[in-house]
Amino acid sequence: MKNPILNWFESRLHLAETMGPSITHPVPRSAKWWYVFGSMTLVLFMCQIVTGISLSLMYVPSADQAFASLNYITFQAEMGWFLRAMHVWGSHLMVAFMTIHMIQVFLFGAFKYPRELTWIIGVLLFVCTLGMAFTGQVLRWDQDSYWGFSVGMSMAGRVPWIGPGLVHFVLGGAIIGGEALTRFFALHVFVLPASLFGLIGVHLLLVIKKGINEKPTPGVLIDKNTYEEKYHDLVKKRGMPFFPNAAGRDMIATGLTLALMLVCAMMLGPSGPSGEPNPTFIETAPRPDFYFQSIFAVLALLPPYMETFLILGFPVLAGATLILLPFLSGGGEKSWRRRPISVIFVLALMLSLGTLTLLGYQSPWSPVMNAWSGIPTPIKYVKGRTPLELQGAIVVQNKQCRNCHMLDGRGGQRGPALDDVASRLNGDQLIRQVIQGGGNMPAYGKNLSPEETTALTAFLSTLTNEWEHEPPSGYPMKPRPTQDPVPPFLPDS
């Protein structure tokens, strides 16, 4: 070094002697762009640490002040919204890139001998990252986080024997309050980051000691007796130093990652706050972040008798499978081209998660709570109707049928659209469905008077969806009978 200041530090710390071999350790030349996702995840974690420290200087982990401090950061602090947005999108991208990295490791067979422990540490890193994401969502302390926290605690309460005690320990009491928020703040700020730092250190040490997995060649099997010797010969003869050769690609990838995080933060902003947490306000539609949307969808779609297995059994089974994977399949073929079952498994997993995530955002099972008051009945469905049929249209609106049923493409999706209901059900079937319910529709026999039921079914009987659009001006509507239909209930004699 020509710089005297750097020489002064080097003469005392001997950094070149200590860190030089690690920085310049040889890696296979085939380690190219598919190998950058680990570095991208690491740089996002460092951004999370920086932005998290900055946010903690303004955040108050108190049940009665957390929401107010979040509002202050978002709407009053100078560039506070941007700081929150960077932290939120850094979390989203970190989970996404770590998922891609684990899929790449799995498909390239990098979990096999001699990198079993590297894979196991990676699985633990992924679990801690999801823990960071969940605890971070709780710290928003708005409606979404409160009800998401409630769902998480109800899941923990199903653990056999220790469930209630576990929930009481996590909450610090019988209800979700200040003690729970303080504990999750400690988890998010101290415990999980410290765990991640330790696991990252071990992971990087294993990467240096056991090397970066070479690009797998179809037909080349792992021989545990000769693999390490062949690997060292490969990197010695045809390898390259990590710095600057492979590190250059990592730098480009991490630069693009930071740019993506900044663009997302500027264009999309932070998540929440979605309203002050209020346990008495049940007409809410909380949504988790995207990495938990698939769980949200599964819990909504599964029948009740399968919920306990999903909540308790599936995570244990999945975690045990990931941990035991290198021991169950530690040898043999590495190339994904010769492992069709692995490829099919990954495709099925991603398709399932993608579909469930999309369903989670659409939430067709969740009523649109303000549809009855915010989405009017289309004019074409009431034009030319009789007074009784118009009264039925009012019943549809006032009894909140639109919360679960669509008309003209607007409304809830929990039940089928009503545009062509008269084409599917006759008058008697409509009356029976309204009064007795069926499928996922509750019975409304006790909530509607005979007159309201008569008017409602009269209106529904006109919905045949004969017109995709309103008929041209002057074109006569199809004549309808003026005589009222027979009421569903006859007065007692």
Secondary structure, 3 states (H helix, E strand, C coil): CCCHHHHHHHHHHCHHHHHHHHHCCEEECCCCHHHCHHHHHHHHHHHHHHHHHHHHCCCCCCCCCHHHHHHHHHHCCCCHHHHHHHHHHHHHHHHHHHHHHHHHHHHCCCCCCCCHHHHHHHHHHHHHHHHHHHHHHHCCCCHHHHHHHHHHHHHHCCCCCCHHHHHHHHHCCCCCCHHHHHHHHHHHHHHHHHHHHHHHHHHHHHHHHHCCCCCCCCCCEECCCCHHHHHHHHHHHHEEEHHHHHHHHHHHHHHHHHHHHHHHHHHHCCCCCCCCCCCCCCCCCCCCCHHHHHHHHHHHHCCHHHHHHHHHHHHHHHHHHHHHHHHHCCCEECCHHHCHHHHHHHHHHHHHHHHHHHHHHHCCCCCCCCHHHHCCCCHHHCCCCCHHHHHHHHHHHHCCHHHCCEECCEECCCCCCCCCHHHHCCHHHHHHHHHHCECCECCCCCCCCHHHHHHHHHHHCCCCCCCCCCCCCCCCCCCCCCCCCCCCCCCCC
